[in-house]
Amino acid sequence: MHYDTIAAISTPMGEGAIAIVRLSGDEAIQLTSRIFRSPSGKNLADEPSHTIHYGHLIDPSTEEVVEEVMVSIMRAPKTFTREDVVEVNCHGGLVAVKRVLQLILKEGARLAEPGEFTKRAFLNGRIDLSQAEAVMDLIRAKTDRAMNVALNQMDGKLSRLIGDLRQALLETLAQVEVNIDYPEYDDVEEVTIPLMIEKCSWVSEEIDKLLRTSSQGKILREGLSTVIVGRPNVGKSSLLNSLVQENKAIVTDIAGTTRDIIEEYVNVRGVPLRLVDTAGIRETEDIVERIGVERSRQVLKEADLILLVLNSSEELTEEDKRLFEATEGMDRIIVTNKTDLPRKLDFTEVENLVENPKIVATSLMKEEGVDELEEAISKLFFEGSLEAGDLTYVSNARHIALLHKAHATIQDAIAAAEANVPVDMIQIDVTRTWEILGEIVGDTVQESLINQLFSQFCLGK
Ligand code: GDP
C-alpha cells in the first residue's frame, strides 16, 4: 500500500536536550535530502539504510540555515511503519522543533494525525491491532509491571493466543464441512456434535483463563482508582501526603471534565494507585461538600479501593457510620489514625460494622503504619499472584468486552450442540466467535473503529 508522506514532532512539547521530527512515506528520504546539507556534500538519497548523518537543514529558496541536525534514514520495510522513515534530531525547545517541522511541511509532507505512524504500522501489516494498542499502553505505563504487560502484548503474545483460538475454531468448522460433505461412514450428527462440543469447550476455557487475568490487567494498566474518605481532621491529607511522598506521585490533569479532577498516581509495591480527587481532599477537606452529594456518590461508585480513615483517639460518630454505609460492599481498608494519642475508638464496634474487616492502625504524625497499609493494599489486589507473572494479562477494556462477548457466543454454541440443535445453527455461533476474536487483533474490524482507536494516540506516535 502507498500512502502520502507524513511528518510530526515525536518528542514531548517543551524544553529538552533534543527533539525529534519524524517522517514516514515514499517521499520521506527524497524530501529530506532536498533541505539537508552536510559538510561533505553528501546526498541523503544515496546513503544506505539505517544510517545517521550530521548536517544542517536549509530553506531551499534562500539557502539560509534553519537548524543544525542529525538525520537518521531508514528504508522500508525494516522500519516502524514499514515505509521509508526519516528522523530529524534537532535542538530541543519549541522554536527549533517547530521551525524544522514547518520546513518539512512546506517541502511537501503532510502533518500526521495522532497515532498515524502506528496506524500505518498496522495497515502495512507490521503489527496487529492489539499490538498497536499496546504501543499506547507502553507510553502511558505508570509502573514497571504495567510496562512489562504492554511489552508482552506488543511482542504479540496476546495476538498469538487469540490466533490459536481462531485457528482451532476454523479447523473445527472445516472438519464439520467435511463431515457434512462426506457422510458415508457415519451419521453426521453423531460424529460432528461431540467434536464441536469438545473444541468449543476448549476455546471457552481458554477465553475464561484470559478473562481471569483481566481485573488485574486492568488495574495495572489504568491504576487502582482509590478514594480516601473520612470526616474532617481525621488525617486524610496527611495520609495522602505520606503515600505521595514515599512513592513519587505522577500528577495528571484530566482535560475535558467540567471541573478539574486532579489525579495523582503513586506506585505502591507495583500497584499503581490512582488517587482520585486529591484536590478535594486538600482544598476543602470534604469531598462531599466540595463536589456535592451526587457527584461524590459517583466518585465512590467508580472507585476500586476505599481508604476509610478514622480517628482512633475519638469515639465512632454518626458521620463515621454514614461513611461505612456509603461504601458498603466495596473493597475497603479502614485506617485508624492517630494511634499516638490515647485510644477512645472501640475496635469491636468497628469490626461489627464490616464483614471481614481490614484494619490498619497508623500514626501519620509519627510516620507509623504506612508500610503496613501498603502491604495490605498490595495483598488485597494481588495476593502475591502477580509475582508468578508469565501470564498474558488482558488489560484493555475493548479486549475485555470482546472476550466476554466471545465467551457468551461460544457458550451458546456449546449449549446448542448439547441440545442437538441442527449443525448449521451451531456453525453460526462458532463462526461468530471466530469473528469476535478477530476484532481483538483487528482482522475483522470496521474502519471507523480503527480510526477512533488511533485517534486516542498522542501526536507523533
Ligand atoms: P483531614 O482533614 O482528614 O485531611 O486531616 P489532616 O491530615 O489535615 O489532619 C488533621 C490534623 O490532624 C492535622 O493537624 C494533623 O497534623 C493531625 N494529624 C494527622 N495525623 C495525625 C496522627 O497520626 N497523630 C496526631 N496526633 N495528629 C495527626
Residues whose N, C-alpha, C, O or C-beta is under 5 A from the ligand:
A	BS01	GDP	R231 P232 N233 V234 G235 K236 S237 S238 I281 E285 N337 K338 T339 D340 T362 S363 L364 M365 K366
